[in-house]
Amino acid sequence: MVHGGSIGIGTFAIQIAKYRGARVFVTADVCINYKTEDFVAWVEETGGKGVDVILDNIGRAYFEGDIDSLNVDGTLFIIGFQGGTVAEVNLSGLLARCLTVQEVWKTKL
């Protein structure tokens, strides 16, 4: 899943993911309208599996939904904080599904 899919880094991430054969979910004004639709509900239509990777430039405002949307062993890459920097999280969701949360700049894509 790519949050902010209509901005520069988002469109780049979509292209790379599609090149690697991934099924890509995107929050933007057209794909999943973040103003009127719930991206978690869209992900639930995968049969409850969730997504493997989320690239998030929003931060706090999407953090809980990101965690709920990830598949077992999923990874959340945080690249920005447009929606805030401080988030409260129920750690059981992270531990139960072996999720990884990290910033993308130290990662080799």
C-alpha positions in Angstrom: 0.0 0.0 0.0 1.3 3.4 -0.9 -0.2 6.4 1.0 0.0 9.6 -1.0 0.1 7.8 -4.3 -0.5 10.9 -6.3 2.7 12.7 -5.2 6.1 12.2 -6.7 7.6 9.5 -4.3 4.2 7.7 -4.3 4.0 7.4 -8.1 7.6 6.2 -8.1 6.8 3.6 -5.4 3.8 2.4 -7.4 6.0 1.9 -10.5 8.7 0.0 -8.6 6.1 -2.3 -6.9 4.3 -3.0 -10.2 7.6 -3.7 -11.9 8.3 -6.3 -9.2 4.9 -7.9 -9.7 3.1 -6.6 -6.6 -0.6 -5.9 -6.3 -0.6 -2.3 -5.2 -3.2 -0.4 -3.1 -3.0 3.3 -3.2 -4.6 6.1 -1.1 -5.0 9.2 -3.2 -7.8 11.3 -4.6 -8.7 8.7 -7.2 -7.7 5.1 -6.2 -8.8 5.1 -2.6 -10.2 8.5 -1.8 -8.6 9.2 1.7 -11.2 11.9 2.3 -14.3 9.8 1.9 -13.1 6.1 2.0 -11.5 3.9 4.6 -8.3 2.3 3.2 -8.5 -0.5 5.9 -11.9 -1.5 4.5 -10.4 -1.8 1.0 -7.6 -4.0 2.3 -10.1 -6.3 4.1 -11.4 -7.1 0.6 -8.2 -9.2 0.1 -10.0 -11.9 2.1 -8.5 -10.7 5.4 -4.9 -11.4 4.2 -3.7 -7.8 4.3 -0.9 -6.2 2.5 2.8 -7.1 2.8 4.3 -3.6 2.6 3.0 -0.1 3.3 4.9 3.1 2.4 3.5 5.9 4.6 4.2 9.6 4.4 1.3 10.5 6.7 2.5 9.1 10.1 0.2 9.4 13.2 -3.1 9.8 11.3 -2.7 6.5 9.5 -0.5 4.5 11.9 -3.3 2.4 13.5 -4.9 1.7 10.1 -1.5 0.8 8.7 -1.0 -1.8 11.5 -4.5 -3.2 10.9 -3.9 -3.5 7.2 -0.6 -5.4 7.3 -0.3 -9.1 6.6 1.7 -11.5 8.9 5.4 -10.5 8.6 4.3 -7.2 6.9 6.5 -4.1 6.9 5.5 -0.5 7.4 8.0 2.0 6.0 7.5 5.5 7.4 8.8 8.2 5.2 7.0 11.3 6.5 4.8 12.9 9.1 2.2 15.0 7.3 -0.5 13.6 9.7 1.6 14.0 12.9 4.5 12.5 14.7 3.1 11.0 17.9 0.9 7.9 17.8 -0.5 5.6 20.4 -0.4 1.9 19.4 -1.7 -1.4 20.8 1.6 -3.4 20.6 -0.3 -6.7 20.5 -1.1 -6.2 16.8 2.6 -5.7 16.1 3.8 -8.7 18.0 1.0 -11.2 17.1 1.6 -10.8 13.4 5.4 -10.2 13.6 5.2 -6.8 11.9 8.2 -4.5 11.2 8.0 -0.7 11.4 11.0 1.3 10.2 12.0 4.3 8.3 12.9 3.7 4.7 16.1 5.6 4.3 18.2 2.9 6.0 16.7 0.2 3.8 18.0 -1.3 0.6 15.0 -1.5 -1.7 
